[in-house]
Amino acid sequence: MIKREQFNEIYNKHYNKVFRLCKGYFCGDVALASDAAQEIFIKVWENLDTFRNESSISTWIYRITVNTCLLYLRKSSSRKEIRADVLPQVASETYSNEKEEQLQQMYQCIQKLEETNKMIILMTLDGIEYPEISEVIGITEETLRVRIHRIKKSLTQCVQNENI
């Protein structure tokens, strides 16, 4: 019973962040993000007994999330290519206001980033504090700040080029 209560608390506290991070990895695909988030919390449930408190629970969950999302992307690399072809059509049909179109362009630009940079910017956009991001990634906060600056510059250039 205690494990269930602990899990419910973890789920309620972290689900939205995990879902948003997955959504970022899957270029806004809500169905795929939902599937991945469900699988992530199954892994959390199955491995909760093995969590050793060597890092914060949220750091542990983010590592599971990133690894699961990367695994999904590797498994579905052929589907990912199809999705990339379909996305612009979906965006023009589904997203009517300018803000959501910009968000979709940003997701597409994020997908072009190297995996570590993708993870960094998605966690940053989700409001995760720099110390936690640097712990998950395994770099110093100073290095993280430099990388975030470079990633933002790269994304800005990407979005501006998409608009031309």
Secondary structure, DSSP 4 states (H G I P E B T S, - for coil): -HHHHHHHHHHHHHHHHHHHHHHHHTTT-HHHHHHHHHHHHHHHHHHGGG--SSS-HHHHHHHHHHHHHHHHHHHTHHHHHHHHHHHHHHHHHH--SHHHHHHHHHHHHHHTS-HHHHHHHHHHHTT--HHHHHHHHTS-HHHHHHHHHHHHHHHHHHHHHHH-
